[in-house]
Amino acid sequence: MTNSTLNKLYNNIKVFRKNKGYSQEKLAEKTGISVDYISLIECGKRTPSVKTIIKISEILEIDVYKFFI
């Protein structure tokens, strides 16, 4: 993935999380991912695996492709 695609992913995870009304803590609890890792993803310091992206999209009830547009 290109840097701009990754930046869209990081930002959109944060945007969709906030639109859902979830804190990082709540998203972490629902996905089984640590709060620290959620934070690192949203800050662009870690790139989640496809499995993690799918898990987050399921909890946020959005299609995966929307993270990239």
VOLOVO-979469 format. One record per residue: x, y, z of N, C-alpha, C, CB in turn; residue number from 1. Coordinates in steps of 0.1 Angstrom, whole numbers, plus 5000, padded with zeros to 4 digits. Glycine has a CB too. Layout:
BEGIN
((X; Y; Z); (X; Y; Z); (X; Y; Z); (X; Y; Z); NUM)
...
This chain:
BEGIN
((5008; 4988; 5000); (5000; 5000; 5000); (5009; 5012; 5000); (4991; 5000; 5012); 1)
((5004; 5023; 4994); (5011; 5035; 4993); (5009; 5043; 5007); (5007; 5044; 4982); 2)
((5018; 5053; 5009); (5017; 5060; 5021); (5003; 5068; 5022); (5028; 5071; 5022); 3)
((4998; 5073; 5011); (4986; 5080; 5011); (4974; 5070; 5014); (4983; 5087; 4998); 4)
((4975; 5058; 5009); (4965; 5048; 5012); (4965; 5045; 5027); (4967; 5035; 5004); 5)
((4977; 5043; 5032); (4979; 5040; 5047); (4974; 5051; 5055); (4993; 5036; 5050); 6)
((4977; 5063; 5051); (4972; 5075; 5059); (4957; 5076; 5059); (4978; 5088; 5053); 7)
((4951; 5072; 5048); (4936; 5072; 5048); (4931; 5061; 5057); (4931; 5069; 5033); 8)
((4937; 5050; 5057); (4933; 5039; 5066); (4934; 5044; 5081); (4942; 5027; 5064); 9)
((4945; 5049; 5085); (4947; 5053; 5099); (4937; 5064; 5103); (4962; 5059; 5101); 10)
((4935; 5074; 5094); (4926; 5084; 5097); (4912; 5080; 5097); (4927; 5096; 5087); 11)
((4908; 5071; 5088); (4894; 5067; 5087); (4890; 5057; 5098); (4892; 5060; 5074); 12)
((4899; 5050; 5103); (4896; 5042; 5115); (4892; 5051; 5127); (4909; 5033; 5119); 13)
((4900; 5061; 5128); (4897; 5071; 5139); (4884; 5078; 5137); (4908; 5081; 5140); 14)
((4881; 5082; 5124); (4869; 5090; 5121); (4857; 5080; 5123); (4869; 5094; 5106); 15)
((4857; 5068; 5118); (4846; 5059; 5119); (4844; 5055; 5134); (4848; 5047; 5111); 16)
((4855; 5054; 5142); (4854; 5051; 5156); (4846; 5062; 5163); (4868; 5049; 5162); 17)
((4850; 5074; 5160); (4844; 5086; 5167); (4830; 5087; 5162); (4852; 5098; 5164); 18)
((4827; 5085; 5150); (4813; 5086; 5144); (4804; 5076; 5151); (4813; 5084; 5129); 19)
((4810; 5064; 5155); (4802; 5054; 5162); (4800; 5057; 5177); (4809; 5040; 5161); 20)
((4808; 5067; 5181); (4807; 5071; 5195); (4816; 5063; 5205); (4793; 5071; 5200); 21)
((4826; 5056; 5199); (4834; 5048; 5207); (4847; 5055; 5210); (4837; 5035; 5199); 22)
((4851; 5053; 5223); (4865; 5057; 5227); (4875; 5046; 5222); (4866; 5059; 5243); 23)
((4887; 5049; 5223); (4897; 5039; 5219); (4896; 5027; 5229); (4912; 5045; 5220); 24)
((4893; 5030; 5241); (4891; 5020; 5251); (4879; 5010; 5247); (4889; 5026; 5265); 25)
((4868; 5016; 5243); (4857; 5008; 5240); (4859; 5000; 5227); (4845; 5017; 5238); 26)
((4866; 5006; 5217); (4869; 4998; 5205); (4879; 4987; 5209); (4876; 5007; 5194); 27)
((4888; 4989; 5217); (4898; 4979; 5222); (4891; 4968; 5229); (4909; 4985; 5231); 28)
((4882; 4971; 5237); (4874; 4961; 5245); (4866; 4952; 5235); (4865; 4967; 5255); 29)
((4859; 4958; 5226); (4851; 4951; 5216); (4858; 4942; 5206); (4842; 4961; 5209); 30)
((4870; 4947; 5203); (4878; 4939; 5193); (4888; 4930; 5199); (4886; 4949; 5184); 31)
((4891; 4932; 5212); (4901; 4923; 5218); (4916; 4928; 5215); (4900; 4909; 5214); 32)
((4917; 4940; 5210); (4930; 4946; 5206); (4933; 4956; 5218); (4929; 4953; 5192); 33)
((4946; 4957; 5221); (4949; 4966; 5232); (4947; 4981; 5228); (4964; 4964; 5236); 34)
((4944; 4989; 5238); (4942; 5003; 5236); (4955; 5009; 5230); (4939; 5010; 5250); 35)
((4966; 5005; 5235); (4979; 5010; 5230); (4980; 5007; 5215); (4991; 5004; 5237); 36)
((4976; 4995; 5211); (4977; 4992; 5196); (4967; 5000; 5188); (4975; 4977; 5194); 37)
((4955; 5002; 5193); (4945; 5011; 5186); (4951; 5025; 5184); (4932; 5011; 5194); 38)
((4957; 5030; 5195); (4963; 5043; 5194); (4975; 5044; 5184); (4968; 5047; 5208); 39)
((4983; 5034; 5184); (4994; 5033; 5175); (4989; 5033; 5160); (5003; 5021; 5178); 40)
((4979; 5025; 5158); (4973; 5025; 5144); (4968; 5039; 5140); (4961; 5014; 5144); 41)
((4960; 5045; 5149); (4954; 5058; 5146); (4965; 5069; 5144); (4944; 5062; 5156); 42)
((4976; 5067; 5150); (4987; 5077; 5149); (4996; 5074; 5137); (4995; 5077; 5162); 43)
((4993; 5062; 5131); (5001; 5058; 5119); (5015; 5052; 5123); (5004; 5070; 5110); 44)
((5016; 5048; 5135); (5029; 5042; 5139); (5029; 5026; 5138); (5032; 5045; 5153); 45)
((5017; 5021; 5135); (5016; 5006; 5133); (5006; 5004; 5122); (5012; 4998; 5146); 46)
((5009; 4994; 5113); (4999; 4991; 5103); (4993; 4977; 5107); (5007; 4989; 5089); 47)
((4980; 4978; 5108); (4973; 4965; 5112); (4972; 4955; 5101); (4958; 4969; 5116); 48)
((4971; 4942; 5105); (4970; 4932; 5096); (4956; 4932; 5090); (4973; 4918; 5103); 49)
((4955; 4925; 5079); (4942; 4924; 5072); (4931; 4919; 5082); (4942; 4915; 5060); 50)
((4935; 4909; 5090); (4926; 4903; 5100); (4921; 4913; 5110); (4933; 4891; 5107); 51)
((4931; 4922; 5114); (4927; 4932; 5124); (4918; 4943; 5117); (4940; 4939; 5129); 52)
((4921; 4947; 5105); (4913; 4956; 5098); (4898; 4951; 5097); (4919; 4959; 5084); 53)
((4897; 4938; 5093); (4884; 4932; 5092); (4877; 4932; 5106); (4885; 4918; 5087); 54)
((4884; 4929; 5116); (4878; 4928; 5130); (4873; 4942; 5133); (4888; 4923; 5140); 55)
((4881; 4953; 5131); (4877; 4966; 5134); (4865; 4970; 5126); (4888; 4976; 5132); 56)
((4865; 4967; 5113); (4853; 4971; 5104); (4840; 4964; 5109); (4856; 4967; 5090); 57)
((4841; 4951; 5113); (4829; 4944; 5118); (4824; 4951; 5131); (4833; 4930; 5121); 58)
((4832; 4955; 5140); (4828; 4962; 5152); (4822; 4975; 5149); (4839; 4963; 5162); 59)
((4828; 4983; 5140); (4823; 4996; 5136); (4811; 4995; 5126); (4834; 5004; 5130); 60)
((4808; 4983; 5121); (4797; 4981; 5112); (4799; 4989; 5099); (4784; 4984; 5119); 61)
((4810; 4988; 5093); (4813; 4994; 5080); (4820; 4984; 5071); (4821; 5007; 5082); 62)
((4819; 4987; 5058); (4826; 4978; 5048); (4841; 4982; 5049); (4820; 4980; 5034); 63)
((4849; 4972; 5048); (4864; 4974; 5049); (4869; 4985; 5038); (4871; 4961; 5046); 64)
((4863; 4985; 5026); (4868; 4994; 5016); (4866; 5008; 5020); (4861; 4991; 5003); 65)
((4857; 5011; 5029); (4855; 5025; 5033); (4866; 5031; 5040); (4842; 5026; 5041); 66)
((4875; 5023; 5046); (4887; 5027; 5053); (4897; 5034; 5043); (4893; 5016; 5061); 67)
((4895; 5030; 5031); (4905; 5034; 5021); (4901; 5045; 5011); (4909; 5022; 5013); 68)
((4889; 5050; 5013); (4884; 5061; 5004); (4882; 5074; 5012); (4871; 5057; 4998); 69)
